[in-house]
Amino acid sequence: SGRTDLIGSGSTSTSGPWFVGDFRLVSVSFSSSGSLGPSRFTVEGSNADGLRASDLGGATATTNWSLVSGVNMIGVTPGMVTFDPPGYRWVRATVAPANHSVASAVTLAFYGVSF
């Protein structure tokens, strides 16, 4: 099992990749304690090897990444979603950069459960 905060109040609007290839379930808990925070976040997945930095690219790269899900947070924070089975090797999360700031206090915590 594993846990990581992919987005926090000091994070950029696109998280770094997190390896989930060994997990049976991946859950995301989300919360936003500020009224000025983003209303939605997205989860992207990749099946790239990830052995070279170019496999996953930087925060703005779209090559090798696919949209897995978008979650609206308005009126439902805190909340949680689960992906069963995840079906990809890597995940990352994004929020709208214009709405993401320290004041928004958005946290996206990812949890993985192994086989």
Secondary structure, DSSP 8 states (H G I E B T S, - for coil): -EEEEEE-TTS-SB---EE-TTEEEEEEEEEE-STTS-SEEEEEEE----SSHHHH--TT--TT-EEEEEEE-TTT-SEEEEESS--SSEEEEEE-GGG-SGGG-EEEEEEEEE-
